[in-house]
């Protein structure tokens, strides 16, 4: 299975859970770039959040 990556508008490459920030308070979590706080598409963020750096 290939890795999912996402290039944020700030230029950050999001590849692992630590690259994301989870926002609670809604029915489904909203994910943001940990560098700039820009929202990340939820389907992409969910895939990234389950990837292991090893």
Secondary structure, DSSP 8 states (H G I E B T S, - for coil): -----EE-TTS-EE-SGGGEEEE-SSSS-EEEETTT--EE-HHHHHHHHT----
